[in-house]
Amino acid sequence: MNHTEQTMETERKLPLWKRVGWLVLIYIGSVVGLGVVAMLLRLLMSAAGMKSH
């Protein structure tokens, strides 16, 4: 059995709640990361004199 097959076999043994938990954690992390980037861009644009109103 090679490394990829071992990894796949191990992942199949994980409970559903752990697999779903990882998915939710990655999703939340990406949303938070996108929010941070958006706030930084907004801050930089405000500092450059670009206002939204």
C-alpha positions in Angstrom: 0.0 0.0 0.0 1.5 3.3 -1.0 1.3 6.6 0.9 -1.8 7.9 -1.0 -3.8 4.7 -0.4 -2.9 4.9 3.3 -4.0 8.5 3.6 -7.3 7.7 1.8 -7.9 4.7 4.1 -7.2 6.8 7.2 -9.6 9.6 6.0 -12.4 7.1 5.4 -12.1 6.0 9.1 -12.6 9.5 10.4 -16.1 10.2 11.8 -18.4 12.2 9.7 -18.5 15.1 12.2 -14.7 15.4 12.0 -14.8 15.6 8.2 -17.6 18.1 8.2 -15.9 20.0 11.0 -12.8 20.5 8.9 -14.9 21.7 6.0 -16.7 24.2 8.2 -13.4 25.4 9.7 -11.8 25.9 6.3 -14.9 27.8 5.1 -15.0 30.1 8.1 -11.2 30.7 7.8 -11.6 31.7 4.1 -14.5 34.1 4.9 -12.6 35.7 7.7 -9.5 36.0 5.5 -11.5 37.6 2.7 -13.0 40.0 5.2 -9.5 41.0 6.5 -8.3 41.6 2.9 -11.5 43.7 2.1 -11.0 45.8 5.3 -7.3 46.4 4.4 -8.2 47.5 0.9 -10.9 49.8 2.2 -8.5 51.3 4.7 -5.9 51.8 2.0 -8.4 53.4 -0.4 -9.6 55.7 2.4 -6.0 56.7 3.1 -5.5 57.5 -0.5 -8.6 59.8 -0.5 -11.0 57.5 -2.2 -14.4 57.7 -0.4 -17.4 55.7 -1.0 -19.8 58.6 -0.6 
